[in-house]
């Protein structure tokens, strides 16, 4: 078995493309091997700014010989059929093999040297490479048939063991020579084989393993910050980006003017991250420090002092711009900024952003006035209020409604500020800063700041009633309006991020216990999003289906309480056995195409559609007055369980409802063991089917058990 090395060296590969490029290289090369009948023991890929590398382990020296068999016509087939088969296979009649009266064409395909397979695979992989952006270069670029690569391709190393794989593409011949670090070792390096590739390049100041470069940056940056008495603000995305920008990473700590700390810390961190790819640090009190960590791509003789100074000057210029935006934006009140929102089109069918803001403000007020948001907190707040203070829940609710509307009106105003124009990621956050700096109430300023939350599964969910009202109103407005104009997401297309809005709304509703009734037009969409969200919380999707299938359930808090109780119940022996009994009953009824009102169940002969009290045994008597003990026991159990479960559901005590259903388990088991449902006596058969229908109806009072898997 032999290892194969492929290095594709070019000018700088953008850091954001490197991870996907490694995946694509392994995928395309693996497909070429499979097509040739080869299988590697393993594929390893590396990426640096200047090279994309693959090592295929344990390849055989040649492919195996293959015998191919093609089935033909019968031996006695008409001459025309035989002639057509011979033309197709290129064989003569004497070369065909006959088995069981059928003719077969058998051809032997000899094995091929692996190095020959690789010589064909390398150009194929390069030409098929799916870079998100690519270019042509040189005089050949005048032709559309010329090679495209992410940046001009400069060299190819292709070694099968120690042998060079003979191939060429775009005038570049594969060989065994590459180059080291651009500054530390710009000269040529001869690679012996895949075995010495990594270490030879390391000796020439190139660390080819991207994961190792990330570890070096993380450790070096952390130690540099610690040495200065600071803590590094870890950023995994920035870590990967810095690793993609360097071949020999050297983290260096620098300082910037402390006066810049008057700018919000998020602005400083974003300026350092987005514009300069720097890490930031915090001091012992957790506040942002006037320090940054940059990653050099060279081991400087002065320890990096000049590099740090150069980066400090560049960062200072960027922070000066940020401070200018901040100071300029502060001079204009948010209310005045909000008047400019009518110049921004939200959607051609839904008006401007100002129109959306007006809808959101009204909806936020309505959510509070209806007691959907803040209702419980208002009651608790007033428990300890002295009656003489004269401020009851209605007054409190009116104040909260005013705050919600006041927060919603300028919530989008920062969209027209200079800072958000420079850093769109800061929308909402900057509005909160500007509102606080301009003397707005803290509750309102916080609502403006956080009204986009939660923006992802890991994001915090607001709990302050004013913030919740504005955030929920913003998301519900987008959902209702876009659905109303027929712009619901389809397949993988979701141009208005409505799935994210729905997930955010669901989290706001469920985690704050809001009793909001989801509009019918959105209910199915919310159900699908709820399954996605709850799957990560360990809730089974089939149980959500089982509750939604009852119909009319638009209260997500109540629905999840029922689902959780159901999940706990079906995980018990009683639940599992009741489910089995239910499905047996449902299958019998389905087979019989049976449907009957629950009140009719339990009677024989002529049915009393309105039976007397649960204790009246008249329903147990048939024409001959007899009844099986198991039937009587099941009817008695239903008489007790049905009202108990119904009362529990009415008070939303779903655990008690499940406990009531659990009492049916033993009677149902005994019924199926002792009673023949399809009795020869039509009256008995009808009564027993009616009893099973009653079981089904009782269970459906809690959930549609037919939707439950298992």
C-alpha positions in Angstrom: 0.0 0.0 0.0 1.3 3.5 -0.9 0.4 7.0 0.1 -0.4 9.7 -2.4 0.3 13.5 -1.9 -1.3 16.3 -3.9 -0.5 20.0 -3.2 -2.2 22.7 -5.3 -0.3 25.9 -4.7 -1.7 29.3 -5.7 -1.8 32.9 -4.7 -3.8 33.7 -1.6 -6.9 31.6 -1.0 -9.5 33.7 0.9 -9.8 32.4 4.5 -13.6 32.0 4.2 -13.3 29.6 1.3 -10.7 27.2 2.8 -12.8 24.9 4.9 -15.3 24.2 2.1 -12.4 23.8 -0.4 -10.9 21.0 1.8 -14.3 19.3 1.8 -14.7 19.6 -1.9 -11.1 18.3 -2.6 -11.8 15.2 -0.6 -15.2 14.7 -2.2 -14.0 15.1 -5.7 -10.9 13.0 -5.3 -12.8 10.3 -3.5 -15.3 10.2 -6.4 -12.5 9.8 -8.9 -11.0 6.9 -7.0 -14.3 5.2 -6.6 -15.0 5.5 -10.4 -11.7 3.8 -11.0 -12.4 1.0 -8.5 -9.9 2.3 -5.9 -10.4 2.9 -2.2 -8.1 4.8 0.1 -7.5 3.9 3.7 -8.2 7.5 4.6 -8.2 11.0 3.1 -6.6 14.0 4.9 -6.9 17.6 3.7 -5.1 20.7 4.7 -5.4 24.4 3.7 -3.2 27.4 4.1 -3.5 30.8 2.4 -1.2 29.5 -0.4 -1.9 25.8 -0.7 -4.6 23.2 -0.8 -3.4 19.7 0.1 -4.7 16.2 0.1 -3.0 13.0 1.4 -4.6 9.7 0.4 -3.4 6.8 2.6 -2.9 3.2 1.7 -3.7 3.1 -2.0 -3.0 -0.2 -3.9 -0.4 -0.1 -6.6 -3.0 -1.1 -9.2 -6.7 -1.6 -9.7 -8.1 -5.1 -9.8 -8.9 -6.8 -13.0 -12.7 -6.8 -13.6 -14.8 -9.3 -15.4 -17.9 -7.8 -16.9 -20.9 -9.8 -18.0 -23.7 -8.6 -20.2 -26.9 -10.7 -20.6 -28.1 -11.2 -24.1 -30.9 -12.9 -25.9 -32.0 -16.5 -25.7 -29.9 -19.0 -27.7 -32.8 -19.6 -30.1 -33.6 -16.0 -30.6 -34.2 -14.6 -34.1 -31.1 -13.7 -36.1 -31.9 -10.0 -35.9 -31.8 -10.0 -32.1 -28.5 -11.9 -32.1 -27.0 -9.6 -34.6 -28.0 -6.5 -32.6 -26.4 -7.9 -29.4 -23.2 -8.8 -31.3 -22.9 -5.2 -32.6 -23.5 -3.8 -29.1 -20.8 -6.0 -27.5 -18.3 -6.1 -30.4 -18.0 -9.9 -30.1 -18.6 -12.8 -32.4 -21.1 -15.6 -31.9 -18.3 -18.0 -30.9 -17.2 -15.6 -28.1 -20.6 -15.7 -26.4 -21.2 -18.0 -23.4 -24.4 -19.9 -23.1 -26.0 -20.7 -19.7 -29.4 -22.2 -19.2 -30.4 -21.3 -22.8 -29.3 -17.6 -22.4 -26.3 -16.0 -24.2 -23.9 -13.9 -22.2 -21.0 -11.6 -23.4 -18.1 -11.8 -20.9 -15.2 -9.4 -21.2 -12.1 -9.1 -19.0 -10.9 -5.6 -18.1 -7.4 -5.7 -16.9 -6.2 -3.8 -13.9 -4.6 -0.4 -14.3 -1.6 1.1 -12.5 -2.8 3.5 -9.8 -0.3 6.1 -10.9 -2.0 6.2 -14.3 -5.4 6.5 -12.6 -4.1 9.5 -10.5 -2.6 11.1 -13.6 -6.1 11.3 -15.1 -7.9 12.2 -11.8 -5.8 15.2 -10.9 -6.7 17.4 -13.9 -10.3 16.2 -13.7 -10.5 17.3 -10.0 -8.9 20.7 -10.8 -11.2 21.4 -13.7 -14.3 20.4 -11.7 -13.5 22.3 -8.6 -16.5 24.4 -7.4 -14.9 27.6 -6.1 -17.6 30.1 -5.1 -15.6 32.7 -7.0 -12.9 31.9 -9.5 -10.8 33.6 -12.1 -8.8 33.2 -15.3 -5.3 34.7 -15.7 -2.5 35.2 -18.1 -2.7 35.1 -21.9 -4.8 31.9 -21.8 -7.6 33.8 -20.1 -8.7 35.2 -23.4 -10.3 31.8 -24.0 -13.4 30.7 -22.1 -11.9 27.2 -22.2 -8.9 28.2 -20.0 -8.5 27.0 -16.5 -10.4 28.8 -13.7 -9.1 28.7 -10.1 -9.7 30.8 -7.0 -6.4 32.6 -7.6 -3.7 32.0 -10.2 -2.5 28.4 -9.8 1.3 28.3 -9.5 2.4 24.8 -8.8 1.3 21.1 -8.4 3.0 18.5 -6.2 1.8 15.0 -7.0 3.7 12.1 -5.5 2.6 8.5 -5.4 5.0 7.1 -2.9 8.2 8.7 -4.1 7.2 8.7 -7.8 6.0 11.9 -9.5 2.6 11.4 -11.0 3.0 12.5 -14.6 0.2 15.1 -15.4 -0.1 18.6 -16.6 -2.8 21.3 -16.6 -2.8 24.8 -18.0 0.9 24.5 -18.7 1.8 23.5 -15.1 3.5 20.2 -14.8 3.2 18.1 -11.6 6.4 17.6 -9.8 8.0 17.3 -6.3 8.9 20.9 -5.7 7.0 23.5 -3.6 8.0 26.6 -1.7 8.1 27.5 2.0 7.1 30.6 3.8 6.9 33.7 1.6 9.4 35.6 3.8 11.2 33.1 6.0 11.9 30.5 3.2 10.8 31.7 -0.2 13.1 29.2 -2.0 12.2 25.8 -3.5 11.7 22.7 -1.4 11.8 19.2 -2.7 9.3 16.8 -1.2 10.3 13.2 -0.9 6.8 11.7 -0.3 3.7 12.2 1.7 5.5 11.0 4.8 7.8 14.0 5.0 5.6 16.7 3.6 4.2 18.2 6.8 7.6 18.3 8.6 9.6 19.6 5.7 7.2 22.5 5.4 7.3 23.1 9.1 11.1 23.4 8.9 10.5 26.1 6.3 8.1 28.1 8.5 4.8 26.7 7.1 2.3 24.9 9.3 0.0 23.1 6.9 -2.5 21.8 9.5 -5.1 24.5 10.0 -6.2 23.0 13.3 -2.7 23.3 14.6 -2.5 26.9 13.5 -5.7 27.6 15.3 -4.4 26.0 18.5 -1.2 28.1 18.2 -3.2 31.3 17.8 -5.6 30.5 20.7 -2.8 29.6 23.1 -0.5 32.5 22.1 -3.3 35.1 22.2 -4.5 33.8 25.6 -1.0 33.9 27.1 -0.3 37.4 25.7 -3.5 38.7 27.3 -2.8 36.9 30.6 0.7 38.3 30.7 -0.8 41.8 30.5 -3.3 41.0 33.3 -6.2 40.7 30.9 -8.5 38.0 29.6 -8.9 37.3 25.9 -12.4 37.5 24.5 -12.6 34.2 22.7 -14.1 34.2 19.2 -14.1 30.9 17.3 -15.0 32.4 13.9 -12.2 34.9 14.2 -9.8 32.2 15.3 -10.5 30.2 12.2 -10.2 33.3 10.0 -6.8 34.2 11.4 -5.6 30.6 10.9 -6.7 31.0 7.3 -4.7 34.2 6.9 -1.4 32.9 8.1 1.1 30.0 7.5 3.3 30.8 10.5 1.0 32.6 13.1 2.5 34.8 15.8 -0.1 36.4 18.1 1.0 39.9 19.4 -0.7 42.1 21.9 -1.0 45.9 21.4 -2.7 48.8 23.1 -5.0 51.6 21.8 -5.8 55.0 23.3 -8.1 54.5 26.3 -10.1 57.6 25.2 -11.8 55.3 22.6 -13.4 53.4 25.4 -16.1 56.1 25.5 -17.5 54.3 22.4 -19.8 51.4 23.2 -17.7 48.2 23.7 -19.6 46.3 21.0 -18.6 48.9 18.5 -15.0 48.6 19.5 -15.1 44.8 19.3 -16.8 44.8 15.9 -14.4 47.4 14.5 -11.5 45.3 15.6 -13.0 42.1 14.4 -14.5 43.0 11.1 -12.1 45.6 9.8 -8.8 44.3 11.3 -9.4 40.6 12.3 -8.2 41.5 15.9 -9.2 39.9 19.2 -10.1 42.2 22.1 -9.5 41.7 25.8 -11.3 42.4 29.1 -9.8 43.6 32.4 -10.2 42.0 35.8 -13.6 43.6 36.3 -14.9 42.2 33.0 -14.9 45.6 31.2 -13.4 46.0 27.7 -9.8 46.9 27.9 -7.8 49.2 25.6 -5.9 46.2 24.2 -6.0 44.1 21.1 -4.3 40.9 19.8 -3.3 40.7 16.2 -1.9 37.7 14.4 1.3 38.3 12.5 2.4 35.9 9.7 6.1 36.4 10.4 8.6 35.9 13.3 9.9 39.5 13.5 13.4 40.1 14.7 12.2 42.9 17.0 9.7 40.7 18.6 6.9 42.2 16.6 7.1 45.8 18.0 6.9 47.4 14.6 4.0 45.2 13.5 2.1 46.1 16.7 2.7 49.8 16.2 1.5 49.6 12.6 -1.6 47.7 13.6 -2.3 50.2 16.4 -2.3 53.1 14.0 -4.7 51.3 11.6 -7.0 50.4 14.5 -6.9 54.0 15.8 -8.0 55.3 12.4 -10.9 52.8 12.4 -11.9 53.7 16.0 -11.8 57.4 15.2 -14.3 56.7 12.4 -16.5 54.8 14.8 -16.3 57.5 17.4 -17.3 60.1 14.8 -20.3 58.1 13.8 -21.3 57.6 17.5 -20.9 61.3 18.4 -22.7 62.4 15.2 -25.6 60.0 15.8 -26.1 61.2 19.4 -26.7 64.8 18.2 -30.0 63.7 16.5 -32.8 62.5 18.8 -34.1 59.0 18.0 -37.6 60.4 17.5 -36.2 62.6 14.7 -34.3 59.8 13.2 -37.6 57.8 13.1 -39.2 60.3 10.8 -36.7 59.2 8.1 -38.0 55.7 8.1 -40.7 56.6 5.6 -37.9 56.8 3.0 -37.1 53.1 3.4 -39.3 50.5 1.6 -40.0 47.6 3.8 -41.8 45.7 1.0 -43.5 46.9 -2.1 -46.8 45.4 -0.9 -46.4 46.3 2.8 -45.3 49.9 2.6 -42.3 51.5 4.3 -40.4 50.7 7.5 -42.4 53.6 9.1 -45.6 51.7 8.2 -44.2 48.6 9.8 -43.2 50.5 12.9 -46.7 51.9 13.3 -48.2 48.4 13.1 -45.7 47.0 15.6 -46.4 49.9 18.0 -50.1 49.2 17.9 -49.7 45.5 18.2 -47.3 45.9 21.2 -49.8 48.0 23.0 -52.6 45.5 22.2 -50.6 42.6 23.6 -50.3 44.5 26.9 -53.8 45.8 27.1 -55.2 42.3 26.5 -53.1 41.0 29.3 -51.2 38.6 27.0 -47.9 40.3 28.0 -47.4 41.4 31.6 -50.6 40.1 32.9 -49.2 37.8 35.6 -46.5 40.3 36.6 -49.0 43.1 37.1 -51.1 41.0 39.4 -48.1 40.0 41.5 -46.8 43.6 41.5 -50.1 44.8 43.0 -50.4 42.2 45.8 -48.2 44.3 48.1 -49.5 47.7 47.0 -51.4 49.7 49.6 -55.1 50.3 48.6 -54.7 54.0 49.4 -52.1 54.4 46.7 -54.9 54.2 44.2 -53.0 52.4 41.4 -54.6 49.1 40.5 -53.8 46.6 37.8 -55.6 48.7 35.2 -53.4 51.7 35.9 -50.3 49.5 35.9 -51.4 47.9 32.6 -52.0 51.3 31.0 -48.5 52.5 32.0 -46.9 49.3 30.7 -48.9 49.7 27.4 -47.6 53.2 27.1 -44.0 52.1 27.6 -44.4 49.3 25.0 -45.7 51.7 22.4 -43.1 54.3 23.3 -40.3 51.7 22.9 -41.7 50.4 19.6 -42.0 53.8 17.9 -38.2 54.5 17.8 -37.1 50.8 17.8 -36.1 50.9 14.1 -34.8 54.5 14.1 -31.1 53.4 14.3 -31.4 51.9 10.8 -30.8 55.4 9.5 -27.9 56.2 11.7 -24.3 56.4 10.5 -23.1 53.7 12.9 -25.7 51.1 11.8 -25.0 52.1 8.2 -21.4 51.1 8.8 -22.1 48.0 11.0 -25.6 46.6 10.3 -25.0 43.9 12.9 -25.5 46.6 15.6 -29.1 47.5 14.7 -31.2 47.5 17.8 -28.2 47.6 20.1 -27.2 51.1 19.0 -30.8 52.3 19.3 -30.7 51.2 22.9 -27.4 53.1 23.5 -28.8 56.3 21.8 -32.0 56.1 23.7 -30.3 55.8 27.1 -27.8 58.6 26.3 -30.7 60.8 25.3 -32.4 60.4 28.6 -35.0 57.7 27.7 -36.4 55.5 30.5 -34.2 52.5 31.1 -37.0 50.0 30.5 -37.8 51.6 27.1 -34.1 51.9 26.1 -33.6 48.2 27.0 -36.6 47.2 24.9 -35.2 49.1 21.9 -31.9 47.4 22.4 -33.3 43.9 22.7 -36.3 43.9 20.5 -34.7 41.7 17.8 -34.0 39.0 20.4 -33.9 36.0 20.3 -32.1 35.9 17.0 -30.9 32.3 17.3 -31.3 29.1 19.3 -28.5 30.1 21.7 -29.6 33.7 22.2 -31.2 34.9 25.4 -35.0 35.3 25.5 -36.2 38.7 26.8 -38.2 38.5 30.0 -39.0 42.2 30.7 -42.6 42.8 29.7 -42.0 45.9 27.6 -39.2 44.2 25.7 -41.3 41.0 25.3 -44.2 43.1 23.9 -42.1 44.9 21.3 -40.1 41.9 20.3 -43.1 39.6 19.9 -45.1 42.3 18.1 -42.2 42.8 15.6 -42.0 39.1 14.8 -45.8 38.6 14.6 -46.2 41.5 12.3 -43.6 40.2 9.9 -45.2 36.7 9.9 -48.8 37.9 9.6 -48.1 40.5 6.9 -46.0 38.3 4.7 -48.4 35.4 5.0 -51.2 37.7 4.1 -49.6 38.7 0.8 -48.7 35.1 -0.1 -45.0 35.3 0.7 -44.8 32.2 3.1 -41.5 30.3 2.9 -41.4 27.5 0.4 -38.9 24.7 0.4 -35.4 26.0 1.2 -36.4 29.6 0.2 -37.1 32.0 3.0 -36.0 35.4 1.8 -37.7 37.3 4.7 -36.3 35.0 7.4 -39.9 34.1 8.5 -38.8 30.7 9.9 -36.4 32.5 12.3 -39.1 35.0 13.2 -41.5 32.1 14.0 -38.8 30.4 16.2 -38.2 33.6 18.0 -41.9 34.2 18.6 -42.3 30.6 19.8 -39.5 31.0 22.3 -40.9 34.4 23.5 -44.4 32.8 24.0 -43.3 29.5 25.6 -40.5 30.7 27.8 -42.5 33.6 29.1 -45.7 31.6 29.5 -47.7 33.9 27.3 -51.3 32.9 26.6 -51.4 34.0 23.0 -53.7 32.4 20.5 -51.8 31.9 17.3 -53.8 33.0 14.2 -55.2 30.2 12.2 -53.3 31.2 9.1 -50.0 30.7 11.0 -50.9 27.6 13.0 -49.5 25.0 10.7 -46.3 27.0 10.2 -45.9 27.4 13.9 -46.5 23.7 14.4 -43.6 22.8 12.0 -41.3 25.3 13.7 -42.3 24.1 17.1 -41.3 20.5 16.2 -37.9 21.8 15.1 -37.4 23.8 18.2 -38.7 21.2 20.6 -36.7 18.4 19.0 -33.5 20.0 20.3 -35.2 20.0 23.8 -35.8 16.2 23.5 -39.6 16.5 22.8 -40.9 13.9 20.3 -42.4 15.4 17.2 -45.1 12.7 17.0 -46.5 13.8 20.3 -46.8 17.4 19.1 -48.7 16.0 16.1 -50.9 14.0 18.4 -52.0 17.2 20.3 -52.3 19.4 17.2 -54.4 16.7 15.6 -57.2 17.3 18.1 -57.8 20.6 16.4 -58.5 24.0 17.9 -55.3 24.1 19.9 -53.7 27.5 19.3 -52.3 28.1 22.7 -48.6 27.0 22.6 -48.1 27.1 26.4 -51.1 24.9 27.0 -50.1 22.7 24.0 -46.5 22.1 25.3 -47.8 21.4 28.8 -50.0 18.7 27.4 -47.2 17.4 25.2 -44.8 17.1 28.1 -47.3 15.3 30.2 -48.0 13.0 27.3 -44.3 12.3 26.8 -43.9 11.4 30.4 -47.0 9.2 30.3 -46.1 7.2 27.2 -42.7 6.5 28.7 -44.3 4.6 31.5 -45.6 1.0 31.4 -49.2 2.2 31.8 -48.8 4.6 29.0 -47.1 2.1 26.6 -49.7 -0.6 27.4 -52.6 1.9 27.0 -51.2 3.0 23.7 -51.1 -0.6 22.6 -54.7 -1.2 23.7 -55.8 2.0 22.0 -54.2 1.0 18.7 -55.8 -2.4 18.9 -59.2 -0.9 19.5 -58.7 1.7 16.8 -57.6 -0.9 14.3 -60.7 -3.0 15.0 -62.9 0.1 14.6 -61.1 1.1 11.4 -61.5 -2.3 9.9 -65.2 -2.2 10.7 -65.6 1.4 9.4 -67.1 2.1 12.7 -68.1 5.5 14.0 -70.4 6.1 17.0 -71.0 8.9 19.4 -69.3 8.3 22.8 -72.7 8.5 24.6 -73.9 5.5 22.8 -71.0 3.3 23.9 -71.8 0.6 26.5 -75.4 -0.2 25.5 -76.7 -3.3 23.9 -79.8 -3.8 21.7 -81.7 -0.6 21.5 -79.2 2.2 22.4 -80.1 4.9 24.9 -78.5 8.0 23.3 -78.6 9.9 26.6 -77.9 7.4 29.3 -78.5 8.2 32.9 -75.9 8.9 35.6 -72.6 7.1 35.5 -73.8 4.8 38.3 -76.9 3.6 36.5 -76.3 0.0 35.3 -79.0 0.1 32.7 -76.4 0.6 30.1 -74.7 -2.7 31.0 -77.8 -4.8 30.3 -78.5 -6.3 26.8 -81.7 -7.9 25.6 -80.9 -11.0 27.7 -79.7 -9.0 30.6 -76.2 -10.6 30.7 -72.9 -8.8 30.5 -69.3 -10.0 30.5 -67.5 -9.1 33.7 -64.6 -7.5 31.6 -67.2 -5.4 29.8 -68.7 -4.2 33.1 -65.2 -3.4 34.5 -64.2 -1.4 31.4 -67.5 0.6 31.4 -67.1 1.3 35.1 -63.5 2.4 34.5 -64.6 4.7 31.7 -67.4 6.1 33.8 -64.8 7.2 36.4 -61.9 8.1 34.0 -63.9 10.3 31.5 -65.1 13.0 33.9 -61.8 12.9 35.9 -59.8 13.4 32.7 -62.2 16.1 31.4 -62.0 18.0 34.7 -58.3 17.8 34.7 -58.0 19.1 31.1 -60.3 21.9 31.9 -58.0 23.1 34.7 -55.0 22.3 32.5 -53.7 19.7 34.9 -52.5 17.4 32.1 -50.6 15.1 34.4 -53.8 14.4 36.3 -55.6 13.7 33.0 -52.9 11.2 32.0 -53.3 9.6 35.5 -57.0 9.2 34.9 -56.4 7.6 31.5 -53.9 5.2 33.2 -56.7 3.7 35.1 -58.0 2.3 31.8 -55.0 0.2 31.2 -55.9 -2.9 33.2 -59.6 -3.0 32.2 -58.7 -2.6 28.5 -56.1 -5.5 28.8 -58.6 -7.7 30.5 -61.3 -6.8 28.0 -59.2 -7.9 25.1 -58.1 -11.1 26.9 -61.6 -12.1 28.0 -64.1 -10.7 25.5 -64.7 -11.6 21.8 -65.5 -8.3 20.1 -66.8 -9.8 16.8 -69.3 -11.9 18.6 -71.8 -14.0 16.5 -74.6 -12.1 18.3 -75.1 -8.9 16.4 -76.3 -7.0 19.5 -73.3 -8.0 21.5 -71.0 -7.2 18.6 -72.5 -3.8 18.2 -72.3 -3.0 21.9 -68.7 -4.1 22.1 -67.7 -2.0 19.1 -69.5 0.9 20.7 -67.5 0.3 23.9 -64.3 0.4 21.9 -65.4 3.6 20.3 -65.9 5.1 23.7 -62.4 4.1 24.7 -61.1 5.8 21.6 -63.1 8.9 22.3 -61.9 9.0 25.9 -58.2 8.8 24.8 -58.8 11.4 22.1 -59.9 13.8 24.8 -56.2 14.1 25.7 -54.4 13.5 22.4 -54.9 11.7 19.1 -53.0 8.5 20.0 -53.1 7.3 16.4 -50.4 9.9 15.7 -48.1 8.4 18.3 -45.3 6.1 17.1 -44.6 2.8 18.8 
